[in-house]
Amino acid sequence: MLYRYNTERLELNILSEDAASLTTDFFVRNRHFFEPFEPAHSEEYYTLPYQRRVLAAESTQLLKSQAIRYFLFLKDNSTLIGTVSFQHIRTAPAASCEVGYRLDQAYTGQGFMTEALAFLIPKICLSYHLNRIEANIMPENTASCRLVERLGFTLEGTARGYFLIQGQYRDHYRYSWLVDDPLLLFQTDTHRN
């Protein structure tokens, strides 16, 4: 597993705490766009010291093979536009993890997240010897549901009261992708999110 990869339009990087100003700006810039789909965050979450602590904690999780998060940068101008994280990494017999992602509001609908996930999913499975990746998505997040469906994830059902979002335990659709499943990429969808 490398700390930096390049795709057609993106540079995917694991960041250290030295990059906290970039992540702070990203979360502040997209605060209102992300809020409906995330737990309630304190004001401290949107500060440089807090983001520095998060990145430091992620470095520890990476070393322990528990989680990994890549930050998506545009190749042409190095703008931070998103994140892809693989969390709760478990070795065999479970051999699974959960995927989560965020994309800057200004860059949705252009296929950047499809490009990042299609590239990273096989790498993560190979590096950690995973058999299964789960994505848990709120039903009203239709763009995210379409994204994983286009990639070949299978809807398994609804996890009732799965996660605390803005003060309420919300149902989530549970999708899965198995390492033997085809990772579907359609040429017509290459530049859609």
Order of alpha helices (4+ residues) and beta strands (2+ residues): beta-beta-alpha-alpha-alpha-beta-beta-beta-alpha-beta-alpha-beta-beta
